[in-house]
Amino acid sequence: MNFLKIRLLAWRIYQFFIFWWFSKSKWRIHSPFVYELVTKVFPHIPSINGQEIEKVRKEYLTNHQLIEIHDFGAGFNNQKKKIIYKTISQITKSSARKQKEGELIYRIIKHLKPQKFLELGTNLGFSAAYIASALKEIHNHNYQFISLEGSESLHQYSKLLTQNFNLEVELINIPFDDYLSELNKTFDGIFIDGNHTYEATIRYFHKLKNHVNDGGFIIFDDIYWNHSMKKAWNEIAKDGYVTLSLDLYDFGIVFIKKNQAKEHFKIWY
Ligand SMILES: C[S@@+](CC[C@H](N)C(=O)[O-])C[C@H]1O[C@@H](n2cnc3c(N)ncnc32)[C@H](O)[C@@H]1O
């Protein structure tokens, strides 16, 4: 482990301590909406769908097929496309949503019932499978779910997972900025899980906040990933469009609802 990695790790431990110190337990939350989320939705409950999706993860973890990936990670700037090679097993370990977080998103969606949903960052399709399972259970076929992935090979691979479970997802192979520049739709829920830089996160937020229906929400992954993600999250939580922001450490969720007083919670659940 080099010096920069050790410094980042130390920063994350310090941030976690600050988060934990200032976070509220359910006993100190007076908003009924947030209290219900904290008591009924956030606590971990394994789901039947989760068990099925996790069987695929086990398979992928032993899959050593090498694939060529256009790297759209932090630092990507539309001009340079770096090519990297990784096995399915390596991608599953490093980038795919873990079961606990996948099931949390699944429960959030089942509780909030968005009908039109957008995901930025399909990768192998693990979060997409959790999201689509929840949408299918609530709305049957009467929902729209779009998931974007820049890397062609990952986009192709993600079809296997969603087809395996008969899930309806519109998987689109496109850089996020290209899709957002042409966007003419609105959504009830959005999950932003790619390009963890300050500039990109702020850019996506300012574009997407105008495409969230009243009462809708945006989930940001990894808001304590690094200093720049935390800076982006702090700015987003303060934005005039945001009425309620929930800092769950792993995720940040903002709600956009007209005529509502502004509130912010750090929640340890
Ligand atoms: C952390 S992974 C997503 C994980 C996935 N949501 C899950 O939970 O299983 C982020 C993905 O976003 C894609 N990505 C990152 N920046 C992008 C960009 N600017 N345009 C398109 N795709 C991008 C990456 O290729 C990567 O597959």
The ligand as a Tripos MOL2 file, in Angstrom:
@<TRIPOS>MOLECULE
LIG
   27    29     1     0     0
SMALL
NO_CHARGES

@<TRIPOS>ATOM
      1 C1        -19.1520    1.7760   -9.4600 C.3       1 LIG1
      2 S1        -19.5660    1.2090  -11.0390 S.3       1 LIG1
      3 C2        -21.3130    1.0070  -10.9320 C.3       1 LIG1
      4 C3        -21.6980   -0.1580  -10.1020 C.3       1 LIG1
      5 C4        -23.1360   -0.5760  -10.2910 C.3       1 LIG1
      6 N1        -24.0710    0.5390  -10.1590 N.3       1 LIG1
      7 C5        -23.4820   -1.5990   -9.2340 C.2       1 LIG1
      8 O1        -23.8820   -1.1290   -8.1700 O.co2     1 LIG1
      9 O2        -23.3110   -2.7920   -9.4220 O.co2     1 LIG1
     10 C6        -19.5120    2.6670  -12.0300 C.3       1 LIG1
     11 C7        -19.7630    2.4010  -13.5140 C.3       1 LIG1
     12 O3        -20.0030    3.6550  -14.1370 O.3       1 LIG1
     13 C8        -19.3660    3.6700  -15.4040 C.3       1 LIG1
     14 N2        -19.0310    5.0830  -15.6830 N.ar      1 LIG1
     15 C9        -18.2580    5.8920  -14.9130 C.ar      1 LIG1
     16 N3        -18.1780    7.1290  -15.4570 N.ar      1 LIG1
     17 C10       -18.9280    7.0940  -16.5900 C.ar      1 LIG1
     18 C11       -19.2440    8.0660  -17.5770 C.ar      1 LIG1
     19 N4        -18.7720    9.3080  -17.4840 N.pl3     1 LIG1
     20 N5        -20.0620    7.7010  -18.5770 N.ar      1 LIG1
     21 C12       -20.5550    6.4340  -18.6580 C.ar      1 LIG1
     22 N6        -20.2790    5.4500  -17.7650 N.ar      1 LIG1
     23 C13       -19.4720    5.7820  -16.7470 C.ar      1 LIG1
     24 C14       -18.1260    2.8040  -15.2290 C.3       1 LIG1
     25 O4        -17.7230    2.2500  -16.4680 O.3       1 LIG1
     26 C15       -18.5790    1.7650  -14.2160 C.3       1 LIG1
     27 O5        -18.9730    0.5750  -14.8340 O.3       1 LIG1
@<TRIPOS>BOND
     1     1     2 1
     2     2     3 1
     3     2    10 1
     4     3     4 1
     5     4     5 1
     6     5     6 1
     7     5     7 1
     8     7     8 2
     9     7     9 1
    10    10    11 1
    11    11    12 1
    12    11    26 1
    13    12    13 1
    14    13    14 1
    15    13    24 1
    16    14    15 ar
    17    14    23 ar
    18    15    16 ar
    19    16    17 ar
    20    17    18 ar
    21    17    23 ar
    22    18    19 1
    23    18    20 ar
    24    20    21 ar
    25    21    22 ar
    26    22    23 ar
    27    24    25 1
    28    24    26 1
    29    26    27 1
@<TRIPOS>SUBSTRUCTURE
     1 LIG1         1 GROUP 0 **** ****
